[in-house]
Amino acid sequence: MQISMEDRNPTNWPINVIAANSMYRICKSLLLDDEVEHERLVEAYSVVNQKLKHSLSEQTNLERTIQKLTADSRRCERDYSITQKEIVDLQKQVTIIIKECRDVQLR
């Protein structure tokens, strides 16, 4: 069956075909709009996802740095405490030596 030029003109179509064609065009337009919106949302999600991954990586790096600094701080505190004890011991030894020197001078 061949469609004549007259049948291709929408003004000659039956009302139910015009209505169906209108519904088809409206749905197609809505679907295209939804597809564009979907693509925009996918791109936005991708950007947010990349930012979240970067933030997690930065957080991990910061946590490692904090752990290292905490360990360094504890080691420094321990070294300081040992050094303080050594200073006290040396002061006691110097006091004893000075006392012994005075005792030798007084003889």
C-alpha positions, 0 to 999 in steps of 0.5 A: 500500500502506497501513501499518497501525498495527500495522506502525508499532510497532517490536516488530512489525518483522522483525529485519533491519528492526530491525537496519537501523533501529538501524544507521541511528540509530547512523550518524545520531548519529555523523554529527551528532556529527561535524558538530558537531565539524567546526563546532567545528573550523572555528570554532577554525581561523577564530580561529587564522587571524585571530590569524595574520593579525593577527600577520603584520600586526603583524610587518610593522609592526614590520619597517617600524618597525625599518627606519625606526629603522635608517635614522634611526640611520644618518643620526644617526651620519652627522650626528654624524660630520660634526659631529665633523669640523666641530668638529675643523676649527673647533678648528684654526681657533680655534687658528690665530686665537689664535696669530695674535692672540698674534703680533700682540700680540708685535709 
